[in-house]
Amino acid sequence: MDIGMIRGLGTVVVMVAFVGLALWVFNPRRKKEFDEATRLPFADDPEASQHVEQAQAKASRSNEQ
């Protein structure tokens, strides 16, 4: 096994990891979890949290149309 084969296998491993991560991130079942994580920085400020929730609701309504 030479250096070219090792580099090729490394490329394949990184490509598989990238595809797996992309599938995990863009899975529609994880949307609720990611939306909750989006609101975490605003958890201490109820006014800001409410504003973010309204913006997300507005965005989801516009995406449905």
N, C-alpha and C positions, 0 to 999 in steps of 0.2 A: 504494500500500500504506500503510494507516494504522496507528496504534499498536495498534488492536484486532486486526488481522490478525497483527502481529508477536507480540503476547502469545499469541494462539491457537496460532501455530506453535511458540512456545517451550513451551507447555503440552503439545503433542503430542510434541515431542522429549523432554521430561522423562518423559512417560508411557511412551514406547517404551523409554527407558533403564531405567526402573524395572521394567518387565515383563521385559526382557532380563536384568537383574541377578537378579531373583527366580527366573527359570528356571535361570540358571546356579548360583545358590546351592542351590536345592532339587533339583538333578539328582542322582538316586541314584548315578550313576557317580562323583561327587565325594566321596561319604561317606568312603571310605578316606583320601583326601587331607586332608579336614577333621579326621578323627579323629587323624591324625598331627600336624596343627597344634595340636590341643587339648593334646597331650602335651608340646609344646615347652617350656613354662615349668618342667616337672618333669624335664627331661632330665638335670640335674646331680644329682638326688636319686633314686637307684634305688628306694628304699622308696616314695617318693611316686609315682613313675612306675608301679610295680607296682600300687599302690592304685588309681590312675586307670584302668589297663588292666582291672583286675578289675571296677570299677564300670561301665565301658563294656561289658564282656562280659555282665554281669548285666542291664544295660539292654537290650542287643540281644536277649538271650534272652527277656526279658519282652515285648518288642515283637513277637516272632515268634509268641507264643502267642495 
